[in-house]
Amino acid sequence: MKVGYTATALAHLDSLPHDARERILTKVHFYARQENPLKFAEHLTGYDAYRFRVGIYRVMFEVRNDELFVLRIKKRDKAYGDL
């Protein structure tokens, strides 16, 4: 599965420390290569989106035409406040 990022998600990535950014990118691309990446994700109630947990960060994404499209990346304590 291909991976795409919104401008918001890329801005979130740029604001993270280098080691956190690398860990998130590695995990997202690992999940995208799996036969069923959604088995590692949790559906976000009330939204047509999912999230991966990567340490203290949450990666919110949608699946669009065989593409895992990352919407945002936030710390756990700030991830769900402004959905």
C-alpha positions as protocol buffer text, in pm:
chain_id: "A"
residue {
  index: 1
  type: MET
  ca { x: 0 y: 0 z: 0 }
}
residue {
  index: 2
  type: LYS
  ca { x: 131 y: 348 z: -84 }
}
residue {
  index: 3
  type: VAL
  ca { x: 164 y: 617 z: 182 }
}
residue {
  index: 4
  type: GLY
  ca { x: 60 y: 980 z: 140 }
}
residue {
  index: 5
  type: TYR
  ca { x: 73 y: 1274 z: 379 }
}
residue {
  index: 6
  type: THR
  ca { x: -132 y: 1591 z: 415 }
}
residue {
  index: 7
  type: ALA
  ca { x: 49 y: 1921 z: 448 }
}
residue {
  index: 8
  type: THR
  ca { x: -64 y: 1923 z: 811 }
}
residue {
  index: 9
  type: ALA
  ca { x: 89 y: 1581 z: 876 }
}
residue {
  index: 10
  type: LEU
  ca { x: 417 y: 1688 z: 715 }
}
residue {
  index: 11
  type: ALA
  ca { x: 423 y: 2003 z: 930 }
}
residue {
  index: 12
  type: HIS
  ca { x: 364 y: 1789 z: 1239 }
}
residue {
  index: 13
  type: LEU
  ca { x: 649 y: 1559 z: 1136 }
}
residue {
  index: 14
  type: ASP
  ca { x: 885 y: 1852 z: 1081 }
}
residue {
  index: 15
  type: SER
  ca { x: 816 y: 1982 z: 1431 }
}
residue {
  index: 16
  type: LEU
  ca { x: 916 y: 1654 z: 1598 }
}
residue {
  index: 17
  type: PRO
  ca { x: 1262 y: 1558 z: 1723 }
}
residue {
  index: 18
  type: HIS
  ca { x: 1466 y: 1367 z: 1465 }
}
residue {
  index: 19
  type: ASP
  ca { x: 1451 y: 1031 z: 1647 }
}
residue {
  index: 20
  type: ALA
  ca { x: 1071 y: 1050 z: 1690 }
}
residue {
  index: 21
  type: ARG
  ca { x: 1027 y: 1146 z: 1324 }
}
residue {
  index: 22
  type: GLU
  ca { x: 1238 y: 852 z: 1207 }
}
residue {
  index: 23
  type: ARG
  ca { x: 1054 y: 609 z: 1434 }
}
residue {
  index: 24
  type: ILE
  ca { x: 713 y: 726 z: 1308 }
}
residue {
  index: 25
  type: LEU
  ca { x: 814 y: 711 z: 941 }
}
residue {
  index: 26
  type: THR
  ca { x: 962 y: 363 z: 986 }
}
residue {
  index: 27
  type: LYS
  ca { x: 649 y: 233 z: 1162 }
}
residue {
  index: 28
  type: VAL
  ca { x: 402 y: 385 z: 914 }
}
residue {
  index: 29
  type: HIS
  ca { x: 589 y: 238 z: 617 }
}
residue {
  index: 30
  type: PHE
  ca { x: 618 y: -98 z: 797 }
}
residue {
  index: 31
  type: TYR
  ca { x: 242 y: -106 z: 854 }
}
residue {
  index: 32
  type: ALA
  ca { x: 174 y: -1 z: 494 }
}
residue {
  index: 33
  type: ARG
  ca { x: 376 y: -298 z: 364 }
}
residue {
  index: 34
  type: GLN
  ca { x: 165 y: -549 z: 560 }
}
residue {
  index: 35
  type: GLU
  ca { x: -111 y: -745 z: 391 }
}
residue {
  index: 36
  type: ASN
  ca { x: -371 y: -593 z: 624 }
}
residue {
  index: 37
  type: PRO
  ca { x: -238 y: -273 z: 783 }
}
residue {
  index: 38
  type: LEU
  ca { x: -570 y: -210 z: 957 }
}
residue {
  index: 39
  type: LYS
  ca { x: -507 y: -502 z: 1192 }
}
residue {
  index: 40
  type: PHE
  ca { x: -247 y: -277 z: 1362 }
}
residue {
  index: 41
  type: ALA
  ca { x: -484 y: 21 z: 1376 }
}
residue {
  index: 42
  type: GLU
  ca { x: -783 y: 129 z: 1577 }
}
residue {
  index: 43
  type: HIS
  ca { x: -1090 y: 283 z: 1414 }
}
residue {
  index: 44
  type: LEU
  ca { x: -1170 y: 634 z: 1537 }
}
residue {
  index: 45
  type: THR
  ca { x: -1530 y: 635 z: 1657 }
}
residue {
  index: 46
  type: GLY
  ca { x: -1746 y: 879 z: 1463 }
}
residue {
  index: 47
  type: TYR
  ca { x: -1490 y: 926 z: 1183 }
}
residue {
  index: 48
  type: ASP
  ca { x: -1393 y: 743 z: 868 }
}
residue {
  index: 49
  type: ALA
  ca { x: -1036 y: 731 z: 994 }
}
residue {
  index: 50
  type: TYR
  ca { x: -799 y: 514 z: 1194 }
}
residue {
  index: 51
  type: ARG
  ca { x: -496 y: 561 z: 1416 }
}
residue {
  index: 52
  type: PHE
  ca { x: -167 y: 391 z: 1479 }
}
residue {
  index: 53
  type: ARG
  ca { x: 11 y: 415 z: 1814 }
}
residue {
  index: 54
  type: VAL
  ca { x: 380 y: 489 z: 1786 }
}
residue {
  index: 55
  type: GLY
  ca { x: 516 y: 543 z: 2135 }
}
residue {
  index: 56
  type: ILE
  ca { x: 363 y: 860 z: 2276 }
}
residue {
  index: 57
  type: TYR
  ca { x: 243 y: 970 z: 1930 }
}
residue {
  index: 58
  type: ARG
  ca { x: -79 y: 896 z: 1745 }
}
residue {
  index: 59
  type: VAL
  ca { x: -84 y: 879 z: 1365 }
}
residue {
  index: 60
  type: MET
  ca { x: -432 y: 949 z: 1228 }
}
residue {
  index: 61
  type: PHE
  ca { x: -496 y: 824 z: 876 }
}
residue {
  index: 62
  type: GLU
  ca { x: -756 y: 724 z: 617 }
}
residue {
  index: 63
  type: VAL
  ca { x: -741 y: 453 z: 355 }
}
residue {
  index: 64
  type: ARG
  ca { x: -812 y: 594 z: 9 }
}
residue {
  index: 65
  type: ASN
  ca { x: -793 y: 380 z: -305 }
}
residue {
  index: 66
  type: ASP
  ca { x: -519 y: 149 z: -177 }
}
residue {
  index: 67
  type: GLU
  ca { x: -328 y: 439 z: -19 }
}
residue {
  index: 68
  type: LEU
  ca { x: -269 y: 495 z: 349 }
}
residue {
  index: 69
  type: PHE
  ca { x: -317 y: 871 z: 374 }
}
residue {
  index: 70
  type: VAL
  ca { x: -176 y: 1025 z: 694 }
}
residue {
  index: 71
  type: LEU
  ca { x: -388 y: 1315 z: 816 }
}
residue {
  index: 72
  type: ARG
  ca { x: -204 y: 1423 z: 1131 }
}
residue {
  index: 73
  type: ILE
  ca { x: 52 y: 1319 z: 1388 }
}
residue {
  index: 74
  type: LYS
  ca { x: 16 y: 1437 z: 1747 }
}
residue {
  index: 75
  type: LYS
  ca { x: 126 y: 1347 z: 2096 }
}
residue {
  index: 76
  type: ARG
  ca { x: -115 y: 1122 z: 2280 }
}
residue {
  index: 77
  type: ASP
  ca { x: -241 y: 1396 z: 2513 }
}
residue {
  index: 78
  type: LYS
  ca { x: -319 y: 1636 z: 2225 }
}
residue {
  index: 79
  type: ALA
  ca { x: -428 y: 1390 z: 1957 }
}
residue {
  index: 80
  type: TYR
  ca { x: -801 y: 1378 z: 2008 }
}
residue {
  index: 81
  type: GLY
  ca { x: -888 y: 1728 z: 2128 }
}
residue {
  index: 82
  type: ASP
  ca { x: -957 y: 1899 z: 1795 }
}
residue {
  index: 83
  type: LEU
  ca { x: -1076 y: 1620 z: 1570 }
}
